[in-house]
Amino acid sequence: MKKILSPFFAIILIAFLFSCQKDQEPLSIVGNNPHIAVTSGINSNVPRIDLLNGKMTVFLSVTDQTGRPLTGLVNPNFEISVTVDGVTTPVPNSAFNVLYSTGGGSAYNIATALPMDYSGSMLYDSLTIPSMESALKYFVTLKNANDYMEIIKFSTQIFTACPFTMDTAALLAAIDTFQISNQTTALFQACLTGLNDLQTLMPTLTGTYLPAVIAFTDGVNNCQPLNNDSLISKAITNQIPIYSICYGNMNSGYPDTTMLKHLADTTGGRFYITPNATDLQELYGYVSGQLGSLYVITFPFGTKGGQLGTLNITTTYKKNGKTFTNTTHKTFYL
């Protein structure tokens, strides 16, 4: 994965900005004029917000409906507002600055915890777990030399098969050699483990790292905690998005797509459902591409505290006389 932006500040956060040369080239749009045809809609999400020294820094992913990043958007393509205590305040277009992570000459690295589901439900057929392992290997091979990744395997118990490392060979070996028994599903606890490990790792890193949790699971949680409130709260507090990659045999009664989509949507990640191994590998490529193809938007925000806020961003572009619009929201603590 290729990075091209220079650090704004040393942070940990997210979701990961990097572009992968092994992926398809991003679609290009300059202002309201796409260079390459796109599908009939766009998607967007905010993996992370950083509040520092009276400034808000927003990391925004904008893709077409197939998940390919859209490049070349500029200030007029965005409308931004912030809602606090029910009051929405627009951010003037002239007040914010927009840079693109793969076009502005800066470099970001990623730090990604990768929980892998080895519960009994993943054994519904003989292909699900091997496909998951193959997809994880593919994702790991996309990493840049300075990216950190961690392999977490879980069923009833949580096992850190490989702690955070830049060593690609060690990560691949952990996927192959570290085995656990297939029992119940501690999905939420596995994600919490990833969040905790990222909290510990980030202050030790030099430079700008964007953290994320990318969970591979059929979406069933039947171990404590039984609800995802604490998981979502921790992810929002630390502005670490959770990407949920759903994979499982639909005939088995799984996966819980509603829960997985809610988990991703509320934390600033993305939800993917992968019905076959080919799509699975492609989606991992899209995730890596999105993490590396983010818009970095900054604007003055002042110093406030103790409240819950919501960032609102509407992205618009025109193509062939038609206007396409998408609005995304991101919750944060002031």
TORKOL-4160 file (C-alpha; in steps of 0.2 Angstrom, whole numbers, padded with zeros to 4 digits, m for minus):
334
<pt num="1" X="0000" Y="0000" Z="0000"/>
<pt num="2" X="0007" Y="0016" Z="m0005"/>
<pt num="3" X="0006" Y="0032" Z="0005"/>
<pt num="4" X="0009" Y="0049" Z="m0001"/>
<pt num="5" X="0004" Y="0062" Z="0012"/>
<pt num="6" X="0015" Y="0070" Z="0025"/>
<pt num="7" X="0010" Y="0070" Z="0043"/>
<pt num="8" X="0000" Y="0084" Z="0050"/>
<pt num="9" X="0002" Y="0079" Z="0067"/>
<pt num="10" X="0007" Y="0064" Z="0076"/>
<pt num="11" X="m0009" Y="0054" Z="0080"/>
<pt num="12" X="m0015" Y="0037" Z="0080"/>
<pt num="13" X="m0030" Y="0037" Z="0071"/>
<pt num="14" X="m0037" Y="0028" Z="0059"/>
<pt num="15" X="m0044" Y="0021" Z="0048"/>
<pt num="16" X="m0031" Y="0020" Z="0040"/>
<pt num="17" X="m0026" Y="0031" Z="0025"/>
<pt num="18" X="m0016" Y="0022" Z="0012"/>
<pt num="19" X="m0017" Y="0018" Z="m0006"/>
<pt num="20" X="m0013" Y="0001" Z="m0013"/>
<pt num="21" X="m0005" Y="0000" Z="m0030"/>
<pt num="22" X="m0011" Y="m0018" Z="m0031"/>
<pt num="23" X="m0029" Y="m0012" Z="m0031"/>
<pt num="24" X="m0039" Y="m0004" Z="m0045"/>
<pt num="25" X="m0034" Y="0014" Z="m0048"/>
<pt num="26" X="m0045" Y="0026" Z="m0040"/>
<pt num="27" X="m0059" Y="0035" Z="m0050"/>
<pt num="28" X="m0054" Y="0053" Z="m0053"/>
<pt num="29" X="m0065" Y="0068" Z="m0052"/>
<pt num="30" X="m0059" Y="0086" Z="m0053"/>
<pt num="31" X="m0072" Y="0097" Z="m0045"/>
<pt num="32" X="m0088" Y="0092" Z="m0053"/>
<pt num="33" X="m0081" Y="0084" Z="m0068"/>
<pt num="34" X="m0077" Y="0065" Z="m0066"/>
<pt num="35" X="m0063" Y="0059" Z="m0078"/>
<pt num="36" X="m0069" Y="0041" Z="m0077"/>
<pt num="37" X="m0087" Y="0036" Z="m0077"/>
<pt num="38" X="m0094" Y="0030" Z="m0060"/>
<pt num="39" X="m0110" Y="0021" Z="m0055"/>
<pt num="40" X="m0126" Y="0031" Z="m0051"/>
<pt num="41" X="m0122" Y="0035" Z="m0033"/>
<pt num="42" X="m0108" Y="0038" Z="m0020"/>
<pt num="43" X="m0105" Y="0032" Z="m0003"/>
<pt num="44" X="m0096" Y="0041" Z="0011"/>
<pt num="45" X="m0090" Y="0039" Z="0029"/>
<pt num="46" X="m0079" Y="0047" Z="0042"/>
<pt num="47" X="m0068" Y="0034" Z="0050"/>
<pt num="48" X="m0060" Y="0047" Z="0062"/>
<pt num="49" X="m0061" Y="0065" Z="0069"/>
<pt num="50" X="m0046" Y="0072" Z="0078"/>
<pt num="51" X="m0048" Y="0088" Z="0089"/>
<pt num="52" X="m0032" Y="0096" Z="0093"/>
<pt num="53" X="m0026" Y="0114" Z="0097"/>
<pt num="54" X="m0043" Y="0122" Z="0093"/>
<pt num="55" X="m0044" Y="0113" Z="0076"/>
<pt num="56" X="m0055" Y="0099" Z="0070"/>
<pt num="57" X="m0046" Y="0087" Z="0057"/>
<pt num="58" X="m0059" Y="0075" Z="0048"/>
<pt num="59" X="m0054" Y="0059" Z="0038"/>
<pt num="60" X="m0067" Y="0057" Z="0025"/>
<pt num="61" X="m0069" Y="0042" Z="0013"/>
<pt num="62" X="m0079" Y="0044" Z="m0003"/>
<pt num="63" X="m0082" Y="0030" Z="m0015"/>
<pt num="64" X="m0093" Y="0025" Z="m0029"/>
<pt num="65" X="m0106" Y="0011" Z="m0026"/>
<pt num="66" X="m0093" Y="m0003" Z="m0030"/>
<pt num="67" X="m0081" Y="0004" Z="m0016"/>
<pt num="68" X="m0068" Y="0012" Z="m0027"/>
<pt num="69" X="m0062" Y="0029" Z="m0020"/>
<pt num="70" X="m0067" Y="0045" Z="m0029"/>
<pt num="71" X="m0052" Y="0057" Z="m0031"/>
<pt num="72" X="m0051" Y="0075" Z="m0035"/>
<pt num="73" X="m0065" Y="0083" Z="m0025"/>
<pt num="74" X="m0062" Y="0100" Z="m0019"/>
<pt num="75" X="m0071" Y="0113" Z="m0006"/>
<pt num="76" X="m0086" Y="0116" Z="m0017"/>
<pt num="77" X="m0090" Y="0097" Z="m0017"/>
<pt num="78" X="m0093" Y="0097" Z="0002"/>
<pt num="79" X="m0105" Y="0105" Z="0014"/>
<pt num="80" X="m0101" Y="0104" Z="0033"/>
<pt num="81" X="m0110" Y="0107" Z="0049"/>
<pt num="82" X="m0108" Y="0102" Z="0067"/>
<pt num="83" X="m0123" Y="0098" Z="0079"/>
<pt num="84" X="m0121" Y="0101" Z="0098"/>
<pt num="85" X="m0136" Y="0100" Z="0110"/>
<pt num="86" X="m0148" Y="0100" Z="0095"/>
<pt num="87" X="m0141" Y="0116" Z="0088"/>
<pt num="88" X="m0133" Y="0114" Z="0070"/>
<pt num="89" X="m0119" Y="0126" Z="0065"/>
<pt num="90" X="m0114" Y="0127" Z="0047"/>
<pt num="91" X="m0095" Y="0128" Z="0043"/>
<pt num="92" X="m0092" Y="0141" Z="0030"/>
<pt num="93" X="m0084" Y="0134" Z="0014"/>
<pt num="94" X="m0070" Y="0147" Z="0015"/>
<pt num="95" X="m0066" Y="0141" Z="0033"/>
<pt num="96" X="m0061" Y="0123" Z="0029"/>
<pt num="97" X="m0046" Y="0116" Z="0020"/>
<pt num="98" X="m0047" Y="0100" Z="0009"/>
<pt num="99" X="m0032" Y="0089" Z="0005"/>
<pt num="100" X="m0032" Y="0071" Z="m0003"/>
<pt num="101" X="m0022" Y="0058" Z="0005"/>
<pt num="102" X="m0015" Y="0051" Z="m0011"/>
<pt num="103" X="m0013" Y="0067" Z="m0021"/>
<pt num="104" X="m0005" Y="0080" Z="m0009"/>
<pt num="105" X="0012" Y="0073" Z="m0006"/>
<pt num="106" X="0010" Y="0067" Z="0012"/>
<pt num="107" X="0012" Y="0050" Z="0020"/>
<pt num="108" X="0001" Y="0041" Z="0032"/>
<pt num="109" X="0003" Y="0024" Z="0040"/>
<pt num="110" X="m0010" Y="0012" Z="0047"/>
<pt num="111" X="m0011" Y="0002" Z="0063"/>
<pt num="112" X="m0024" Y="m0012" Z="0061"/>
<pt num="113" X="m0031" Y="m0025" Z="0073"/>
<pt num="114" X="m0038" Y="m0040" Z="0063"/>
<pt num="115" X="m0050" Y="m0051" Z="0074"/>
<pt num="116" X="m0053" Y="m0068" Z="0065"/>
<pt num="117" X="m0069" Y="m0078" Z="0070"/>
<pt num="118" X="m0065" Y="m0097" Z="0073"/>
<pt num="119" X="m0082" Y="m0100" Z="0082"/>
<pt num="120" X="m0092" Y="m0116" Z="0079"/>
<pt num="121" X="m0104" Y="m0107" Z="0067"/>
<pt num="122" X="m0090" Y="m0104" Z="0055"/>
<pt num="123" X="m0088" Y="m0123" Z="0053"/>
<pt num="124" X="m0105" Y="m0124" Z="0044"/>
<pt num="125" X="m0096" Y="m0129" Z="0029"/>
<pt num="126" X="m0077" Y="m0133" Z="0025"/>
<pt num="127" X="m0074" Y="m0117" Z="0015"/>
<pt num="128" X="m0078" Y="m0103" Z="0026"/>
<pt num="129" X="m0063" Y="m0103" Z="0038"/>
<pt num="130" X="m0050" Y="m0107" Z="0024"/>
<pt num="131" X="m0058" Y="m0092" Z="0014"/>
<pt num="132" X="m0056" Y="m0081" Z="0029"/>
<pt num="133" X="m0038" Y="m0086" Z="0031"/>
<pt num="134" X="m0034" Y="m0083" Z="0012"/>
<pt num="135" X="m0042" Y="m0066" Z="0013"/>
<pt num="136" X="m0032" Y="m0061" Z="0028"/>
<pt num="137" X="m0016" Y="m0066" Z="0020"/>
<pt num="138" X="m0021" Y="m0056" Z="0005"/>
<pt num="139" X="m0024" Y="m0041" Z="0016"/>
<pt num="140" X="m0008" Y="m0043" Z="0025"/>
<pt num="141" X="0002" Y="m0043" Z="0009"/>
<pt num="142" X="m0005" Y="m0026" Z="0004"/>
<pt num="143" X="0003" Y="m0018" Z="0019"/>
<pt num="144" X="0017" Y="m0005" Z="0018"/>
<pt num="145" X="0033" Y="m0009" Z="0026"/>
<pt num="146" X="0029" Y="0004" Z="0040"/>
<pt num="147" X="0011" Y="m0002" Z="0043"/>
<pt num="148" X="0007" Y="m0011" Z="0060"/>
<pt num="149" X="m0005" Y="m0025" Z="0060"/>
<pt num="150" X="m0011" Y="m0037" Z="0074"/>
<pt num="151" X="m0019" Y="m0054" Z="0072"/>
<pt num="152" X="m0032" Y="m0059" Z="0085"/>
<pt num="153" X="m0041" Y="m0076" Z="0084"/>
<pt num="154" X="m0057" Y="m0079" Z="0094"/>
<pt num="155" X="m0070" Y="m0091" Z="0098"/>
<pt num="156" X="m0075" Y="m0092" Z="0117"/>
<pt num="157" X="m0058" Y="m0086" Z="0121"/>
<pt num="158" X="m0048" Y="m0072" Z="0114"/>
<pt num="159" X="m0030" Y="m0076" Z="0108"/>
<pt num="160" X="m0018" Y="m0064" Z="0101"/>
<pt num="161" X="m0010" Y="m0074" Z="0088"/>
<pt num="162" X="0003" Y="m0061" Z="0083"/>
<pt num="163" X="0004" Y="m0044" Z="0092"/>
<pt num="164" X="0006" Y="m0028" Z="0083"/>
<pt num="165" X="0021" Y="m0029" Z="0071"/>
<pt num="166" X="0028" Y="m0023" Z="0055"/>
<pt num="167" X="0034" Y="m0040" Z="0050"/>
<pt num="168" X="0024" Y="m0047" Z="0036"/>
<pt num="169" X="0031" Y="m0064" Z="0038"/>
<pt num="170" X="0026" Y="m0066" Z="0056"/>
<pt num="171" X="0009" Y="m0060" Z="0052"/>
<pt num="172" X="0007" Y="m0073" Z="0039"/>
<pt num="173" X="0014" Y="m0087" Z="0050"/>
<pt num="174" X="0002" Y="m0083" Z="0063"/>
<pt num="175" X="m0013" Y="m0085" Z="0052"/>
<pt num="176" X="m0006" Y="m0102" Z="0046"/>
<pt num="177" X="0000" Y="m0109" Z="0062"/>
<pt num="178" X="m0010" Y="m0103" Z="0077"/>
<pt num="179" X="m0025" Y="m0114" Z="0080"/>
<pt num="180" X="m0039" Y="m0112" Z="0092"/>
<pt num="181" X="m0054" Y="m0123" Z="0096"/>
<pt num="182" X="m0071" Y="m0119" Z="0088"/>
<pt num="183" X="m0084" Y="m0115" Z="0102"/>
<pt num="184" X="m0095" Y="m0099" Z="0105"/>
<pt num="185" X="m0092" Y="m0082" Z="0098"/>
<pt num="186" X="m0084" Y="m0068" Z="0108"/>
<pt num="187" X="m0085" Y="m0055" Z="0094"/>
<pt num="188" X="m0087" Y="m0040" Z="0104"/>
<pt num="189" X="m0073" Y="m0044" Z="0117"/>
<pt num="190" X="m0062" Y="m0048" Z="0102"/>
<pt num="191" X="m0065" Y="m0030" Z="0095"/>
<pt num="192" X="m0063" Y="m0023" Z="0112"/>
<pt num="193" X="m0046" Y="m0032" Z="0113"/>
<pt num="194" X="m0041" Y="m0024" Z="0097"/>
<pt num="195" X="m0046" Y="m0007" Z="0103"/>
<pt num="196" X="m0037" Y="m0009" Z="0119"/>
<pt num="197" X="m0021" Y="m0014" Z="0110"/>
<pt num="198" X="m0022" Y="0001" Z="0098"/>
<pt num="199" X="m0024" Y="0012" Z="0113"/>
<pt num="200" X="m0008" Y="0005" Z="0120"/>
<pt num="201" X="0002" Y="0005" Z="0103"/>
<pt num="202" X="m0002" Y="0022" Z="0097"/>
<pt num="203" X="0007" Y="0033" Z="0109"/>
<pt num="204" X="0023" Y="0023" Z="0106"/>
<pt num="205" X="0023" Y="0027" Z="0087"/>
<pt num="206" X="0032" Y="0041" Z="0078"/>
<pt num="207" X="0023" Y="0049" Z="0064"/>
<pt num="208" X="0005" Y="0049" Z="0059"/>
<pt num="209" X="m0004" Y="0032" Z="0060"/>
<pt num="210" X="m0022" Y="0030" Z="0057"/>
<pt num="211" X="m0029" Y="0015" Z="0068"/>
<pt num="212" X="m0044" Y="0004" Z="0064"/>
<pt num="213" X="m0051" Y="m0013" Z="0069"/>
<pt num="214" X="m0056" Y="m0024" Z="0054"/>
<pt num="215" X="m0067" Y="m0039" Z="0061"/>
<pt num="216" X="m0070" Y="m0054" Z="0050"/>
<pt num="217" X="m0085" Y="m0064" Z="0057"/>
<pt num="218" X="m0102" Y="m0071" Z="0053"/>
<pt num="219" X="m0109" Y="m0058" Z="0065"/>
<pt num="220" X="m0115" Y="m0068" Z="0080"/>
<pt num="221" X="m0110" Y="m0063" Z="0097"/>
<pt num="222" X="m0115" Y="m0075" Z="0111"/>
<pt num="223" X="m0102" Y="m0071" Z="0124"/>
<pt num="224" X="m0100" Y="m0057" Z="0137"/>
<pt num="225" X="m0103" Y="m0043" Z="0134"/>
<pt num="226" X="m0119" Y="m0048" Z="0126"/>
<pt num="227" X="m0123" Y="m0030" Z="0118"/>
<pt num="228" X="m0111" Y="m0019" Z="0109"/>
<pt num="229" X="m0114" Y="m0003" Z="0118"/>
<pt num="230" X="m0097" Y="m0003" Z="0127"/>
<pt num="231" X="m0088" Y="m0007" Z="0111"/>
<pt num="232" X="m0097" Y="0007" Z="0101"/>
<pt num="233" X="m0094" Y="0019" Z="0115"/>
<pt num="234" X="m0075" Y="0015" Z="0116"/>
<pt num="235" X="m0073" Y="0016" Z="0097"/>
<pt num="236" X="m0082" Y="0033" Z="0097"/>
<pt num="237" X="m0072" Y="0040" Z="0112"/>
<pt num="238" X="m0055" Y="0035" Z="0104"/>
<pt num="239" X="m0061" Y="0039" Z="0086"/>
<pt num="240" X="m0056" Y="0021" Z="0080"/>
<pt num="241" X="m0068" Y="0014" Z="0066"/>
<pt num="242" X="m0073" Y="m0004" Z="0066"/>
<pt num="243" X="m0074" Y="m0011" Z="0049"/>
<pt num="244" X="m0085" Y="m0027" Z="0049"/>
<pt num="245" X="m0082" Y="m0040" Z="0035"/>
<pt num="246" X="m0096" Y="m0052" Z="0035"/>
<pt num="247" X="m0093" Y="m0070" Z="0029"/>
<pt num="248" X="m0103" Y="m0085" Z="0032"/>
<pt num="249" X="m0115" Y="m0098" Z="0024"/>
<pt num="250" X="m0132" Y="m0090" Z="0023"/>
<pt num="251" X="m0141" Y="m0106" Z="0024"/>
<pt num="252" X="m0134" Y="m0109" Z="0042"/>
<pt num="253" X="m0145" Y="m0095" Z="0049"/>
<pt num="254" X="m0131" Y="m0083" Z="0050"/>
<pt num="255" X="m0124" Y="m0069" Z="0048"/>
<pt num="256" X="m0131" Y="m0056" Z="0059"/>
<pt num="257" X="m0130" Y="m0042" Z="0045"/>
<pt num="258" X="m0140" Y="m0030" Z="0055"/>
<pt num="259" X="m0129" Y="m0030" Z="0070"/>
<pt num="260" X="m0113" Y="m0029" Z="0059"/>
<pt num="261" X="m0119" Y="m0014" Z="0049"/>
<pt num="262" X="m0124" Y="m0005" Z="0064"/>
<pt num="263" X="m0107" Y="m0008" Z="0072"/>
<pt num="264" X="m0098" Y="m0001" Z="0057"/>
<pt num="265" X="m0110" Y="0013" Z="0054"/>
<pt num="266" X="m0110" Y="0020" Z="0071"/>
<pt num="267" X="m0091" Y="0019" Z="0073"/>
<pt num="268" X="m0086" Y="0027" Z="0056"/>
<pt num="269" X="m0081" Y="0010" Z="0047"/>
<pt num="270" X="m0089" Y="0001" Z="0033"/>
<pt num="271" X="m0099" Y="m0015" Z="0032"/>
<pt num="272" X="m0096" Y="m0028" Z="0019"/>
<pt num="273" X="m0105" Y="m0044" Z="0015"/>
<pt num="274" X="m0095" Y="m0057" Z="0005"/>
<pt num="275" X="m0104" Y="m0071" Z="m0003"/>
<pt num="276" X="m0089" Y="m0080" Z="m0011"/>
<pt num="277" X="m0070" Y="m0081" Z="m0009"/>
<pt num="278" X="m0067" Y="m0070" Z="m0025"/>
<pt num="279" X="m0078" Y="m0056" Z="m0019"/>
<pt num="280" X="m0070" Y="m0058" Z="m0002"/>
<pt num="281" X="m0052" Y="m0054" Z="m0008"/>
<pt num="282" X="m0059" Y="m0039" Z="m0019"/>
<pt num="283" X="m0067" Y="m0032" Z="m0004"/>
<pt num="284" X="m0051" Y="m0033" Z="0006"/>
<pt num="285" X="m0043" Y="m0023" Z="m0008"/>
<pt num="286" X="m0057" Y="m0010" Z="m0007"/>
<pt num="287" X="m0054" Y="m0008" Z="0012"/>
<pt num="288" X="m0036" Y="m0005" Z="0010"/>
<pt num="289" X="m0039" Y="0007" Z="m0004"/>
<pt num="290" X="m0052" Y="0017" Z="0006"/>
<pt num="291" X="m0040" Y="0018" Z="0020"/>
<pt num="292" X="m0027" Y="0025" Z="0009"/>
<pt num="293" X="m0038" Y="0036" Z="m0001"/>
<pt num="294" X="m0046" Y="0048" Z="0012"/>
<pt num="295" X="m0049" Y="0067" Z="0011"/>
<pt num="296" X="m0042" Y="0076" Z="0026"/>
<pt num="297" X="m0052" Y="0091" Z="0030"/>
<pt num="298" X="m0047" Y="0104" Z="0043"/>
<pt num="299" X="m0056" Y="0119" Z="0051"/>
<pt num="300" X="m0055" Y="0130" Z="0066"/>
<pt num="301" X="m0066" Y="0123" Z="0080"/>
<pt num="302" X="m0061" Y="0131" Z="0096"/>
<pt num="303" X="m0060" Y="0123" Z="0113"/>
<pt num="304" X="m0075" Y="0114" Z="0121"/>
<pt num="305" X="m0077" Y="0100" Z="0132"/>
<pt num="306" X="m0089" Y="0088" Z="0140"/>
<pt num="307" X="m0102" Y="0086" Z="0126"/>
<pt num="308" X="m0107" Y="0074" Z="0113"/>
<pt num="309" X="m0107" Y="0082" Z="0095"/>
<pt num="310" X="m0111" Y="0076" Z="0078"/>
<pt num="311" X="m0101" Y="0081" Z="0062"/>
<pt num="312" X="m0112" Y="0081" Z="0046"/>
<pt num="313" X="m0104" Y="0081" Z="0029"/>
<pt num="314" X="m0114" Y="0081" Z="0012"/>
<pt num="315" X="m0104" Y="0077" Z="m0003"/>
<pt num="316" X="m0110" Y="0082" Z="m0020"/>
<pt num="317" X="m0104" Y="0081" Z="m0038"/>
<pt num="318" X="m0112" Y="0083" Z="m0055"/>
<pt num="319" X="m0110" Y="0071" Z="m0070"/>
<pt num="320" X="m0119" Y="0071" Z="m0087"/>
<pt num="321" X="m0131" Y="0085" Z="m0081"/>
<pt num="322" X="m0136" Y="0075" Z="m0065"/>
<pt num="323" X="m0132" Y="0079" Z="m0047"/>
<pt num="324" X="m0127" Y="0065" Z="m0035"/>
<pt num="325" X="m0127" Y="0068" Z="m0016"/>
<pt num="326" X="m0123" Y="0058" Z="m0001"/>
<pt num="327" X="m0123" Y="0063" Z="0018"/>
<pt num="328" X="m0114" Y="0055" Z="0032"/>
<pt num="329" X="m0113" Y="0059" Z="0050"/>
<pt num="330" X="m0100" Y="0055" Z="0064"/>
<pt num="331" X="m0102" Y="0056" Z="0082"/>
<pt num="332" X="m0088" Y="0063" Z="0093"/>
<pt num="333" X="m0085" Y="0069" Z="0111"/>
<pt num="334" X="m0080" Y="0087" Z="0113"/>
